[in-house]
């Protein structure tokens, strides 16, 4: 078994989960969470069993109650709604998503038309679009770029943090060709964890007869890992946990690659390895492309006293 490294939780996901855990330990229940704190059904189920109540809209939260915003970020309109309803807010937005929001505000303040490269309907994209809804247009593909209007003033672009690096680069190249003066972010919007996990999958896919990607179907970064492996020509199975691993898939595979999206708990990886060892001897070999040392502090409401 070839184990891609890094894999599983990133610093932003760890922080978001820790925020809900700390809120559950410190404040009376229930603790409300707007949307899934991270896109993983196992994480959400575990926190719900411990007293978190997940809601799709703030209207479902009683006035004055405590609510946690998910790691994907929210629009200014959502923050305003929380203030109107007197909600106590703890913000679990990943700091790297917050950076993208700040870029949109900066570009909008200069009067630029802004292009957001991202996926329609994803919570991160919706929150980012909400920073300057009258000035920001969402694109996903090179064809989308071709359909953009001929902007007369300044233009700028930002990205969803969990995109496939190579595909995003193609869209940026198309934007630069269409709008030669377009401005981009000061540093990459695609986060370090997304980039590292994609590089690790490239390293493992090239050596694997079969590759498993652990993640939930609504996890953008996990889906990108599976797509990357498939584009490399490696048979790929997207699974939520060991229960989705089929014996028939293993029949002709001597070298199996394994990775997990940034929102998937490490225990799910351990579960797959443990169960495969139940079938016979398994040698686990790591393929590490980076060592991650990034950490993010908890918000002031939950800082150690």
N, C-alpha and C positions, 0 to 999 in steps of 0.2 A: 504494500500500500504506500503510495506516494502522497505525503501530506503537505499541501501547500501552506506556506507560512510567509507573511501573516494571514490569518483568517479569523473568522468569528468576530466577537465584539470589538468595536473601535472605542476611542476615548469619548466621543459624543454620546454613543449609546450607553456606555457604562455610566456616564454622568446622569443621563436621563433616568435610567433605572434606579440609580442610587437616590435621585431626588424623590421619586415616588416612594421608595422604601423608607427614606428618612421622614417624609411627610406622614406616612402611615404610623411610624413610631412616635412622632412628636405631637400630632394633632388628633382631635377626636374624629372618629369615623362617622360617615363615609368621607373619603377624600376623592373628589371628582377629578377626572382626567379628560380633557377635550381630545377626541380622536384616540387612536392607538398611540401609546407613548413612544413606541418604536414599532416598525412593521414586522412583528413576529407573534404568531398566535400563542406560542408557548409562554413567552414573556407576559403577554396580556392576560392569559388564563391564570398564571401564577399570581400576578398582582391582584387580579379580581378576587381570587380565593382568599387573599389576605386583607381585603377590605376596600380596594380601589373600585370606583364606579366609573366606567368609561361611557362617555356620551358623544354624540355626533354634533350637537349644537348646544350653545350656552343656555338656550331657553330651557333645557332639561335640568339645569343646575339651580337649586333654590337660591333666592336672593340672599346675599351675604355669606354664602358658603365658600369653601376653599376649593380652588380649581387649579390644576397643573396644565400648562400648555405643553404640547408634545415636542419632541426633538426636532420636528420638521419645520417649526416656526408658524407664526400666524400673521395675518395682515393687520394694519392699523385699525381697520373696521372692527375686527374681532376684539382688539384691545379696548376700543371705545365702547363696545357692547358690554364688556366685562365691567368697565367703570360705571356705566349707566345702571347696571344691576347690582352695584355694590359688592361685587365678588372679590374675594381675597385671592390674588394670583401669585403662583410660583411658576416662573418661566424656565422650562427645561429645553428651550431651543438650543440646538448645537451652536457653539460659538462660531463655527465655520459657516453655518447658514446665516447667522446674524451678520457676518461680514458681507455676504452677498446682498442682504437687505440694505446695508449701509451704502454699498456701491450704487444700488438703484437710486437711493435718495440723493446721492452726490451727483450722479448723472442727470437726474431730473431737475435738480436745482440749477444746473447749467443750461437747461433748456433742451437737452438732447432727446431725440427719439431713441428708445431703448429696445433691444431685442433680447429676449430671454430664451436661451437654448434649454429646452427641458421637455417634460412629458405632460401632456394635458391631463388634468384631473388629479395629478399627484399633489399631495398636501403641501410639499415644499414649494412647488411651482405656484400653487394658488396663493400661498402667503407672500411670495416674492412679487407676483403680479400686483398684489394689493398695495404695495408701497407706492406705485405710480400707475394706477390702472389706465389713466388716459394717455399715457406715454409709452406703455410697454406692450410689446407684441410677442406672443409665444411662437417659437418655431422648433421643430424637431429634426427636420431633414433638409438636405440641399434643395429639394423641390420646394419646400416651404420658403426658403430664402428667395427663390426665383419669383415667388408670388407676393413678396413684400412690396409696398408702394415705394415710389421714388421719393424718399425723404428729401426735403429741401434744406434742412438745417443740419446741425450736428447729429451724429449717431454714435451709439455705444452698445456693447453687448455684455451680458453676464450669463452664468450657467447654473443649472441645477448641480448640486455637489456630487450626485451619484451617477453621472453619465458614463457611458463607455468612452474611454479616453480617445481611441482612434476615430470613432464616429463623430465625437464632438469636434475633433480637429478638422475633419472634412467640412463640417458646417461652418466653422470659423473661417476656413480658407474660402468658402463660397461667399461669406459675408464680406471678407476683405476684398474679394474680386468685385463684388457688386457695389460696395461702398468703400473706396480706397482710403478714405479718411476716418474710418470707424475706429473708435477707441475701445479698448478692452480693460479688464480689471488689472490692478497693479500686480497681483499675483494670482496663481491658478485658482479658479473657483472649484474645480473638481478636487475633492478633499484628498489628503494624503492617504487615508485608509482605503478609499476607493481605488486609487492608483496602485497602491501596494498589492491589494488583493487581485487586481487584474494582472499585474506583472507575475505574481505567483502562479496564477492559473495558466498563463502562457508557458511558464517553465514546466509545470506538471503535465499539461495536456499533451505536450510534444512527446512525452515518454509513456503515456497511459493507453491501455486498451479500452478503458472505460473511465469516465469521470463523474463523480457524484458532487452535486452542488446542494448544500443544505440551506434552506431559506423558505420563507413564506411567499405565496404567489403575489402579494402586493408589495414585496420588497424590491425596490428598483435596483439597488446595488447587487442583490443576489441574482436577479434575472439577467443583469448585464454579464455576470460571471458565466452563467450557462450559455448565453449567446456567444461570448468570446470563445469558449471551448468548442462550441459547435462550428464556429467559423474556422477554427483551426483543424477541423475534420475529425475531431475526437468524438466518438459516441458519448452522449451526455445524458444524465438523468437528474432532473430537478426534484428533490425530495424535501419534505418538511421534517422528517425524522426517520428513524430506522424502520418504522412501520411501512414506509413507502418503498423500501429496498426489496426488490423481487429476486428470488433465487434464479429465475430464468436469465436475468441480466448478467449474472456472474459466471454463467456456464463456460464462456470462452474467454474470460478476462483473467489474465495472469498478473497484470499490473494495473491496479485500480488507483486512480487519482481521487483525492478527497479535499474539498474546501467547504467553507461556510461563509455566507454573507455577513456583513458587519453588524446586522441586527440579530443574528442567530447565536444563542447561548453556546459556550464551549461544551457543555454537557451533552449536547446533541451529537457533536463530533465523537466524543468519547463513547456514546451509545452505539454508533455505527461500528466503530473499531471493535468494541467489546463483543458485539453480536457476530461480526464476521469471524472473530477468533473462535467463536463457538462452532464454526464449521470446519476448522482445521488451523494449522499453523499460519500465522500472518506476520510478515516482517514489515515494520513501519519505518519508512525512510522520509525524513523531512527534506523539503526543497525550500529553503528560506531565501527570499530576495531582499528583505529589509528587517531591521529591528525597530520596533515602534516604542518610543518613550514619551509620547505626548500624553499629557493629562490635563483635565479641566477642573477648576475649582467648583464647588457647589455654590449656588446663589446665597446671598447674605442671609436670607430667611432661615437657611438650614446650616449655616456655618457653625462649626463647633463652638460651644459657649464655654 
